């Protein structure tokens, strides 16, 4: 009987040693779920062998998360990860039963409980993931479309400027050498402005009458100039479109 009594006393003493009670005193009495709070913490039994700093990064009872602890100053930064229904929570920690107790506080629930908190989060629903994928796809498509549109617009602007300069050179000849140079670029002009081919050939036929002569009279030069003016008038009166 004495042996049994001794065993019971040993068991009770070990159980008492293994139970740790920590008082948590937030500096505010009303706060939001997930809000970072400053709080005072202390061991109810100062003889308890527990290093409070070991609780850093732990979510005790899935209720209070210890973000930071300074055992020397009895100071901690905590987060209530859920709205508690009682004023205490218990959990086995390092072989000891840890009980957290706190005074009456009001924890206001957050509007969006499925949020990312200190490395713990709830996986979003498949529908939400689908929305994210669709949103990312739409952003990529719009980015590609805008870049492509800008590239095409720039290319069109460059081509239009090139054709405008080419057309200007086509109607700005002022001397016989300019007309010969214009004829030498016949292939380039007709490639860009195929609609002037007949008018250009008429000018060319007049030019050929006198181009290969050693000397040309003023009358012949006037005739070549008149043929060029006909080509020029055709262009300026709408013979070229899309410029």
Backbone bond lengths (Angstrom), bond angles and torsions (degrees), N, CA, C in turn:
res aa  C-N    CA-C-N  psi(-1)  N-CA   C-N-CA  omega(-1)  CA-C   N-CA-C  phi
1 X - - - 1.468 - - 1.527 110.69 -
2 X 1.374 115.92 -41.14 1.449 120.08 178.02 1.517 111.46 -64.22
3 X 1.326 115.65 -36.70 1.477 120.29 -179.60 1.521 109.55 -64.08
4 X 1.324 116.11 -43.31 1.474 120.49 -179.81 1.518 110.08 -63.55
5 X 1.335 116.89 -41.19 1.464 120.67 -179.79 1.524 111.25 -63.61
6 X 1.324 115.89 -41.21 1.475 120.15 178.51 1.519 110.46 -62.67
7 X 1.362 116.55 -43.08 1.467 120.25 179.80 1.521 111.19 -62.77
8 X 1.335 116.70 -39.48 1.467 120.29 179.01 1.511 110.61 -63.84
9 X 1.356 116.76 -42.81 1.465 120.55 179.38 1.517 111.68 -63.55
10 X 1.337 116.37 -39.47 1.475 120.24 178.20 1.522 110.44 -64.84
11 X 1.332 115.72 -41.93 1.464 120.67 -179.59 1.520 111.08 -64.30
12 X 1.350 115.77 -43.24 1.458 119.79 179.79 1.520 111.60 -64.53
13 X 1.344 115.74 -40.09 1.461 118.90 -179.21 1.514 111.19 -67.05
14 X 1.344 117.96 -38.64 1.467 121.23 -179.94 1.518 110.38 -69.14
15 X 1.349 115.72 -35.20 1.465 119.42 179.52 1.521 110.29 -67.41
16 X 1.368 114.06 -41.20 1.451 118.68 178.78 1.520 110.61 -62.93
17 X 1.326 117.99 -41.14 1.463 122.46 -179.22 1.520 110.31 -65.67
18 X 1.336 116.83 -34.05 1.460 119.99 -174.01 1.521 112.13 -81.04
19 X 1.338 117.99 -9.73 1.457 119.95 -178.46 1.530 108.88 -96.29
20 X 1.350 114.90 125.81 1.466 121.06 -177.58 1.525 107.96 -118.89
21 X 1.336 115.76 127.77 1.457 121.52 178.01 1.527 108.27 -112.71
22 X 1.340 116.43 123.34 1.468 122.08 -179.48 1.517 108.69 -117.19
23 X 1.313 115.86 124.07 1.458 120.91 177.14 1.530 108.67 -90.26
24 X 1.316 116.02 128.82 1.469 122.85 179.70 1.525 108.47 -116.40
25 X 1.328 116.53 122.35 1.470 121.55 -177.03 1.535 109.26 -121.14
26 X 1.363 118.27 91.58 1.481 119.63 176.69 1.518 110.74 -62.30
27 X 1.341 116.92 151.65 1.462 121.10 179.94 1.528 111.82 -77.28
28 X 1.328 117.00 -12.97 1.463 120.88 176.37 1.528 108.54 -121.18
29 X 1.301 115.67 152.03 1.466 119.53 179.14 1.527 112.44 -102.32
30 X 1.350 116.35 -15.94 1.471 120.97 176.61 1.521 107.78 -129.13
31 X 1.312 116.49 124.66 1.471 120.19 -177.88 1.521 108.94 -158.52
32 X 1.325 115.37 171.57 1.464 121.67 -177.50 1.528 111.51 -91.62
33 X 1.301 115.08 149.06 1.456 120.88 171.42 1.528 108.35 -61.22
34 X 1.341 116.91 132.30 1.456 121.21 -179.15 1.512 113.85 89.23
35 X 1.336 117.92 -5.37 1.478 121.44 -179.93 1.524 109.72 -77.93
36 X 1.334 115.96 139.63 1.466 120.47 176.71 1.525 108.80 -78.79
37 X 1.346 115.97 124.94 1.464 121.59 -175.60 1.518 110.42 -120.51
38 X 1.325 115.77 146.49 1.458 121.19 169.39 1.531 107.66 -92.87
39 X 1.323 115.20 139.02 1.462 118.54 -175.78 1.524 110.66 -148.77
40 X 1.326 114.93 155.08 1.457 121.83 171.89 1.525 108.02 -95.38
41 X 1.323 117.21 136.69 1.468 121.28 178.64 1.531 108.64 -129.72
42 X 1.317 114.84 147.13 1.468 118.38 176.01 1.520 109.23 -156.70
43 X 1.297 114.64 152.26 1.453 120.86 175.20 1.521 108.24 -80.83
44 X 1.315 116.44 129.90 1.466 119.61 179.74 1.515 110.06 -64.01
45 X 1.338 117.02 -38.15 1.460 121.73 176.87 1.522 107.16 -107.38
46 X 1.329 117.46 105.77 1.452 121.68 -175.90 1.528 112.48 -63.99
47 X 1.317 116.40 -17.98 1.469 119.58 -179.97 1.524 111.81 -81.81
48 X 1.320 116.90 -6.06 1.470 120.50 -178.57 1.517 110.30 -66.85
49 X 1.320 115.55 133.66 1.470 120.65 -179.15 1.522 109.78 -92.26
50 X 1.325 116.12 86.36 1.465 120.58 176.69 1.518 108.72 -144.99
51 X 1.316 116.17 125.04 1.460 121.92 176.01 1.524 108.03 -81.91
52 X 1.333 116.10 107.71 1.463 120.19 -175.47 1.527 112.56 -62.27
53 X 1.322 116.43 -26.73 1.472 118.49 -178.60 1.526 111.87 -63.32
54 X 1.344 116.93 -20.55 1.459 120.12 178.96 1.528 111.85 -67.64
55 X 1.323 117.31 -16.15 1.467 120.49 179.93 1.529 112.34 -80.10
56 X 1.343 116.96 -10.41 1.462 120.10 179.71 1.534 110.54 -58.48
57 X 1.321 116.07 128.01 1.464 120.61 -179.71 1.512 114.01 83.73
58 X 1.339 117.62 6.74 1.462 121.27 -179.77 1.533 110.24 -104.49
59 X 1.310 114.61 145.89 1.471 121.64 177.36 1.529 107.15 -110.86
60 X 1.308 116.66 91.49 1.455 121.94 -173.54 1.524 109.65 -73.78
61 X 1.322 114.72 126.77 1.455 120.85 179.06 1.527 113.22 59.58
62 X 1.345 115.91 19.37 1.474 120.91 -177.55 1.529 110.74 53.54
63 X 1.353 114.23 32.01 1.469 119.57 -177.89 1.525 112.02 -126.86
64 X 1.332 117.26 -49.22 1.461 121.19 -179.40 1.526 109.04 -118.15
65 X 1.307 114.44 123.55 1.464 121.17 177.73 1.529 108.00 -103.49
66 X 1.340 116.17 128.02 1.459 121.73 179.18 1.528 109.09 -92.55
67 X 1.318 114.48 107.09 1.459 120.53 -177.91 1.525 110.84 -81.53
68 X 1.322 115.82 -36.35 1.471 120.66 -177.08 1.519 108.23 -156.24
69 X 1.346 117.00 140.86 1.472 120.49 -179.58 1.523 109.34 -138.86
70 X 1.311 115.81 133.96 1.469 122.64 172.10 1.531 106.90 -121.45
71 X 1.353 117.18 95.66 1.471 119.95 -176.01 1.533 112.97 -61.53
72 X 1.338 116.83 -30.30 1.468 119.79 -177.08 1.526 110.16 -66.12
73 X 1.338 116.42 -43.52 1.457 121.45 -178.75 1.521 112.93 -91.19
74 X 1.345 115.92 1.63 1.471 120.88 -176.87 1.530 110.65 53.38
75 X 1.318 114.10 43.52 1.465 121.00 -174.08 1.537 109.03 -121.43
76 X 1.353 115.37 146.24 1.459 119.17 178.07 1.523 109.94 -152.67
77 X 1.322 114.20 153.40 1.464 121.03 168.09 1.521 106.67 -108.41
78 X 1.326 116.03 124.76 1.458 120.27 -173.92 1.525 110.37 -128.43
79 X 1.323 114.47 164.48 1.464 121.79 175.50 1.521 108.03 -137.53
80 X 1.308 116.76 127.38 1.462 120.11 171.06 1.535 107.01 -81.95
81 X 1.328 115.54 108.74 1.466 119.69 -175.71 1.522 113.08 -79.03
82 X 1.318 116.42 -15.42 1.459 120.13 174.78 1.522 108.51 -149.75
83 X 1.305 115.72 165.06 1.469 120.59 179.63 1.528 108.55 -78.79
84 X 1.343 118.45 114.60 1.470 120.04 -177.24 1.526 111.51 -74.10
85 X 1.310 115.08 150.90 1.475 120.43 177.38 1.520 111.64 -101.94
86 X 1.351 115.95 -11.50 1.468 120.73 177.69 1.527 108.21 -130.96
87 X 1.331 115.64 -176.53 1.459 120.45 -179.91 1.518 111.78 -104.84
88 X 1.320 116.52 19.07 1.450 119.20 176.71 1.527 110.13 -157.84
89 X 1.323 115.02 160.56 1.459 121.19 177.77 1.522 107.21 -148.18
90 X 1.332 116.32 146.47 1.460 121.15 -177.93 1.514 110.42 -125.01
91 X 1.342 115.09 150.50 1.466 120.72 176.50 1.516 108.71 -161.55
92 X 1.335 116.97 144.24 1.454 121.26 175.59 1.520 109.03 -78.81
93 X 1.325 115.99 127.22 1.454 121.05 -177.01 1.521 108.83 -138.50
94 X 1.333 116.39 120.11 1.477 122.27 -179.21 1.531 112.13 52.61
95 X 1.335 116.61 40.96 1.451 121.22 178.06 1.510 114.61 79.05
96 X 1.330 116.48 6.99 1.453 120.15 179.91 1.528 109.43 -122.32
97 X 1.317 114.49 149.72 1.458 119.68 176.91 1.524 108.29 -88.76
98 X 1.333 115.30 109.18 1.459 121.32 -177.58 1.525 108.87 -97.76
99 X 1.314 115.87 125.22 1.461 121.35 177.65 1.515 108.76 -117.05
100 X 1.326 116.30 124.27 1.464 121.39 174.91 1.522 108.11 -100.62
101 X 1.321 115.38 132.89 1.463 119.56 176.34 1.522 107.94 -127.52
102 X 1.318 117.04 148.89 1.459 121.63 179.65 1.530 108.82 -147.68
103 X 1.325 117.60 158.83 1.470 119.93 -178.98 1.528 110.20 -74.42
104 X 1.317 115.65 179.99 1.464 119.67 177.52 1.524 110.29 -61.73
105 X 1.309 116.23 119.29 1.463 122.35 176.17 1.521 107.70 -133.61
106 X 1.326 115.86 158.32 1.456 120.71 177.28 1.526 108.49 -114.69
107 X 1.325 115.79 114.70 1.465 121.79 179.95 1.521 108.17 -101.88
108 X 1.309 116.15 115.61 1.460 120.90 -178.36 1.521 109.67 -85.31
109 X 1.334 118.22 127.71 1.477 119.50 -179.24 1.522 110.99 -66.69
110 X 1.320 115.89 145.24 1.466 121.07 177.50 1.516 109.37 -76.86
111 X 1.352 115.78 159.78 1.463 120.80 179.81 1.510 111.47 -72.20
112 X 1.341 116.96 -31.76 1.464 120.88 -177.05 1.517 108.74 -124.88
113 X 1.330 117.27 94.02 1.463 119.41 -176.28 1.512 114.09 -68.28
114 X 1.342 118.01 -24.67 1.468 119.98 -177.80 1.522 108.97 -87.13
115 X 1.341 114.84 75.19 1.458 119.26 -179.14 1.514 109.43 -123.93
116 X 1.325 114.49 159.91 1.453 120.29 -179.31 1.523 108.76 -81.22
117 X 1.321 117.16 117.65 1.456 121.38 179.81 1.519 109.59 -130.50
118 X 1.364 115.78 122.80 1.461 124.53 173.66 1.532 112.75 35.72
119 X 1.310 117.02 49.47 1.461 121.22 173.67 1.500 115.16 84.06
120 X 1.334 119.50 0.76 1.453 121.93 179.22 1.519 108.48 -120.17
121 X 1.316 118.29 126.07 1.449 120.59 -177.89 1.527 109.98 -150.19
122 X 1.311 115.58 162.56 1.457 122.00 176.22 1.514 108.78 -96.32
123 X 1.322 117.67 133.01 1.459 120.72 -179.08 1.516 109.50 -63.91
124 X 1.355 117.80 130.00 1.472 120.20 179.97 1.529 111.32 -60.63
125 X 1.311 115.41 158.29 1.462 120.56 178.69 1.525 109.78 -69.42
126 X 1.352 117.44 154.49 1.474 120.05 178.61 1.522 112.57 -56.70
127 X 1.335 117.42 -34.78 1.464 119.83 179.89 1.526 110.69 -64.87
128 X 1.339 116.18 -39.31 1.458 120.18 179.62 1.520 110.38 -67.42
129 X 1.330 116.89 -40.53 1.468 120.72 177.02 1.516 110.27 -62.20
130 X 1.347 116.25 -40.13 1.463 120.34 178.34 1.526 110.77 -61.77
131 X 1.347 116.37 -42.36 1.468 119.94 177.36 1.527 110.57 -60.56
132 X 1.327 116.79 -41.84 1.469 120.34 179.54 1.524 110.72 -62.34
133 X 1.331 115.90 -44.57 1.466 119.68 -179.59 1.523 110.46 -63.42
134 X 1.349 116.01 -43.91 1.459 119.68 179.43 1.530 111.03 -63.64
135 X 1.338 116.38 -39.80 1.461 119.81 178.70 1.523 111.74 -64.33
136 X 1.354 115.69 -43.47 1.468 119.46 178.92 1.528 110.59 -64.76
137 X 1.351 116.03 -41.05 1.461 119.74 178.42 1.518 111.82 -63.00
138 X 1.344 116.16 -40.63 1.466 119.94 179.35 1.528 110.77 -64.68
139 X 1.339 116.46 -40.96 1.470 120.02 178.68 1.531 110.97 -63.00
140 X 1.343 116.61 -42.40 1.460 120.08 178.55 1.523 110.84 -63.79
141 X 1.344 116.16 -42.44 1.468 120.02 -179.63 1.520 110.95 -63.17
142 X 1.359 116.70 -45.10 1.462 120.24 -179.87 1.527 111.14 -63.89
143 X 1.351 116.19 -39.65 1.466 119.50 178.15 1.520 110.86 -62.53
144 X 1.345 116.41 -46.17 1.470 120.66 179.19 1.526 110.42 -62.47
145 X 1.349 116.30 -42.74 1.463 120.51 -178.34 1.530 111.21 -62.90
146 X 1.345 116.94 -44.66 1.463 120.91 -178.81 1.530 110.97 -64.96
147 X 1.347 116.64 -44.57 1.464 120.04 179.64 1.523 110.93 -63.47
148 X 1.351 115.48 -42.03 1.456 119.15 179.16 1.522 111.20 -65.07
149 X 1.333 116.49 -41.91 1.467 121.01 179.98 1.528 110.88 -62.76
150 X 1.327 116.75 -41.46 1.459 120.15 178.84 1.523 111.23 -65.12
151 X 1.325 116.92 -39.57 1.462 120.74 179.76 1.522 110.61 -64.31
152 X 1.349 116.31 -46.39 1.458 120.31 -179.90 1.528 110.49 -63.49
153 X 1.330 115.66 -41.82 1.469 119.72 179.50 1.522 110.85 -62.11
154 X 1.328 116.53 -41.93 1.462 120.57 179.51 1.523 111.04 -64.97
155 X 1.351 116.37 -41.94 1.454 120.36 179.11 1.533 111.14 -63.53
156 X 1.340 116.04 -42.62 1.465 119.65 178.61 1.526 111.27 -63.74
157 X 1.323 115.71 -40.03 1.459 119.64 179.59 1.518 110.95 -64.42
158 X 1.339 116.15 -40.13 1.465 120.75 178.81 1.520 111.32 -64.72
159 X 1.350 116.27 -44.20 1.462 120.62 179.20 1.524 110.69 -64.25
160 X 1.346 116.93 -42.81 1.463 120.47 -179.77 1.522 111.01 -62.80
161 X 1.338 117.69 -40.60 1.461 121.28 178.61 1.525 111.07 -65.31
162 X 1.336 116.50 -40.05 1.467 120.90 178.84 1.528 110.75 -63.93
163 X 1.333 117.10 -43.83 1.471 120.72 -179.83 1.530 111.13 -67.26
164 X 1.332 115.34 -36.00 1.463 118.81 179.01 1.525 111.22 -64.17
165 X 1.341 115.97 -43.77 1.463 119.88 177.86 1.525 110.95 -64.93
166 X 1.323 117.22 -39.52 1.466 121.24 179.79 1.524 110.91 -65.30
167 X 1.338 115.25 -41.26 1.464 119.09 178.52 1.527 110.89 -65.91
168 X 1.324 116.82 -37.47 1.457 120.63 178.52 1.525 110.98 -62.31
169 X 1.340 115.82 -40.93 1.472 118.91 177.95 1.522 111.29 -67.61
170 X 1.321 116.84 -27.37 1.472 121.04 -178.90 1.528 111.63 -71.22
171 X 1.318 118.59 -28.91 1.474 121.18 -175.70 1.526 112.47 -110.17
172 X 1.338 117.58 10.21 1.471 119.63 -175.94 1.522 113.56 -113.79
173 X 1.333 118.40 12.86 1.476 120.11 177.18 1.524 109.76 -65.41
174 X 1.351 117.60 136.88 1.473 120.99 -175.76 1.522 113.29 -130.14
175 X 1.322 116.82 2.68 1.463 119.52 -179.83 1.523 109.51 -148.52
176 X 1.338 115.18 168.40 1.468 118.81 -179.85 1.534 111.70 -61.53
177 X 1.347 119.88 -44.07 1.466 119.47 176.89 1.538 112.06 -59.16
178 X 1.368 116.40 -35.17 1.482 119.23 177.52 1.524 110.53 -63.68
179 X 1.363 116.17 -36.99 1.471 119.46 -179.19 1.514 111.03 -70.37
180 X 1.330 116.00 -36.31 1.471 119.23 177.01 1.524 110.09 -65.88
181 X 1.331 116.61 -43.37 1.473 121.10 178.10 1.526 110.76 -62.36
182 X 1.324 115.67 -38.06 1.469 120.46 177.98 1.532 110.28 -62.29
183 X 1.325 115.07 -44.23 1.476 118.83 179.49 1.525 111.25 -64.52
184 X 1.338 117.89 -36.58 1.470 121.56 -179.41 1.535 110.93 -63.95
185 X 1.314 117.09 -23.97 1.474 120.69 178.07 1.519 111.69 -98.40
186 X 1.314 116.55 21.44 1.468 122.94 -178.11 1.531 111.90 -50.70
187 X 1.327 116.87 -47.12 1.462 121.02 -176.31 1.519 111.16 -59.92
188 X 1.334 117.09 -41.24 1.465 121.18 -179.52 1.522 110.77 -67.14
189 X 1.338 116.67 -44.02 1.464 119.90 -179.18 1.531 111.80 -64.25
190 X 1.326 116.35 -44.17 1.466 118.99 -177.99 1.525 112.36 -71.62
191 X 1.335 116.17 -25.79 1.470 119.44 176.90 1.527 110.46 -69.82
192 X 1.334 116.98 -38.31 1.457 121.05 -179.89 1.528 112.16 -83.62
193 X 1.356 116.83 -33.70 1.469 121.35 -176.66 1.533 110.13 -129.21
194 X 1.330 117.69 71.80 1.475 119.93 -177.32 1.526 113.13 -62.96
195 X 1.343 118.93 -20.46 1.461 121.46 -177.78 1.526 112.87 -71.40
196 X 1.342 118.64 -11.82 1.473 120.14 179.75 1.532 111.36 -99.02
197 X 1.330 117.15 9.80 1.469 119.69 -173.05 1.531 112.47 -57.40
198 X 1.335 118.92 -48.74 1.465 121.38 -177.65 1.522 110.97 -63.17
199 X 1.326 117.09 -44.46 1.468 120.07 179.11 1.519 111.18 -64.02
200 X 1.329 116.67 -37.87 1.462 120.41 -179.76 1.526 110.38 -68.64
201 X 1.328 118.07 -38.89 1.478 121.42 179.72 1.522 110.55 -65.37
202 X 1.315 118.21 -34.76 1.466 121.04 177.03 1.531 110.51 -65.34
203 X 1.316 115.70 -42.44 1.467 119.56 175.20 1.519 110.34 -62.60
204 X 1.341 116.08 -43.14 1.455 121.21 -178.69 1.533 111.49 -61.31
205 X 1.323 117.46 -41.59 1.473 121.09 -178.53 1.524 110.87 -63.13
206 X 1.328 117.70 -37.82 1.470 120.84 177.32 1.525 110.37 -69.36
207 X 1.333 116.46 -41.42 1.466 120.58 179.81 1.526 110.91 -61.62
208 X 1.359 116.69 -39.31 1.461 121.02 -177.35 1.527 112.66 -65.82
209 X 1.327 116.41 -23.41 1.478 119.16 -179.37 1.520 111.55 -62.75
210 X 1.346 116.66 -30.59 1.461 119.99 -172.75 1.528 114.02 -127.48
211 X 1.315 117.48 -4.72 1.467 119.93 -173.34 1.522 112.98 -63.71
212 X 1.326 117.39 -35.57 1.457 119.99 -172.51 1.532 112.70 -97.67
213 X 1.311 116.05 12.57 1.466 120.36 174.33 1.528 109.03 -82.84
214 X 1.360 115.22 150.01 1.467 118.67 179.37 1.517 110.78 -67.30
215 X 1.354 115.97 -36.97 1.460 120.12 179.40 1.523 109.24 -135.84
216 X 1.335 116.48 148.73 1.454 121.39 178.86 1.523 108.91 -124.89
217 X 1.324 113.94 136.33 1.464 118.77 178.93 1.518 109.10 -77.68
218 X 1.347 115.10 167.24 1.457 119.48 179.00 1.515 110.98 -63.41
219 X 1.356 116.18 -35.35 1.468 119.72 178.97 1.514 110.40 -62.76
220 X 1.331 116.79 -40.90 1.470 120.91 179.94 1.543 110.51 -67.40
221 X 1.310 116.17 -40.16 1.467 119.15 177.88 1.525 110.72 -65.03
222 X 1.367 116.01 -38.38 1.461 118.89 177.85 1.523 111.39 -63.98
223 X 1.341 115.88 -36.52 1.465 120.43 179.85 1.536 110.18 -66.13
224 X 1.340 116.51 -41.89 1.473 120.49 177.31 1.528 109.86 -63.64
225 X 1.363 115.07 -41.50 1.462 119.18 179.93 1.528 111.19 -64.81
226 X 1.319 117.76 -37.75 1.463 121.21 178.70 1.535 110.65 -64.98
227 X 1.352 116.95 -38.56 1.466 120.71 177.74 1.527 110.62 -65.11
228 X 1.342 115.92 -37.86 1.465 119.43 178.17 1.521 111.35 -67.52
229 X 1.369 116.55 -38.65 1.461 119.70 179.14 1.531 111.21 -63.60
230 X 1.314 117.03 -32.76 1.470 119.86 176.51 1.531 110.25 -65.80
231 X 1.354 115.78 -43.02 1.469 120.04 176.90 1.525 110.15 -62.07
232 X 1.318 115.67 -43.12 1.459 121.14 -178.59 1.521 111.35 -64.61
233 X 1.373 115.80 -43.78 1.468 119.91 178.50 1.530 111.05 -62.06
234 X 1.326 116.85 -39.84 1.467 121.06 179.57 1.530 110.35 -60.38
235 X 1.333 115.34 -42.56 1.478 119.65 -179.58 1.521 110.66 -67.80
236 X 1.313 117.47 -46.64 1.465 121.46 -174.87 1.524 112.85 -72.51
237 X 1.321 117.46 -19.77 1.465 121.18 -179.95 1.534 112.38 -93.21
238 X 1.321 115.74 13.63 1.470 119.11 174.57 1.500 114.55 108.78
239 X 1.313 117.58 14.65 1.464 119.26 179.95 1.522 112.21 -71.37
240 X 1.345 117.56 -17.98 1.473 122.44 178.64 1.513 107.81 -117.02
241 X 1.334 116.84 128.62 1.462 122.57 -179.31 1.526 109.53 -116.50
242 X 1.322 114.40 159.34 1.474 119.78 172.99 1.503 114.45 83.48
243 X 1.332 118.36 19.62 1.464 120.84 176.76 1.524 109.50 -99.45
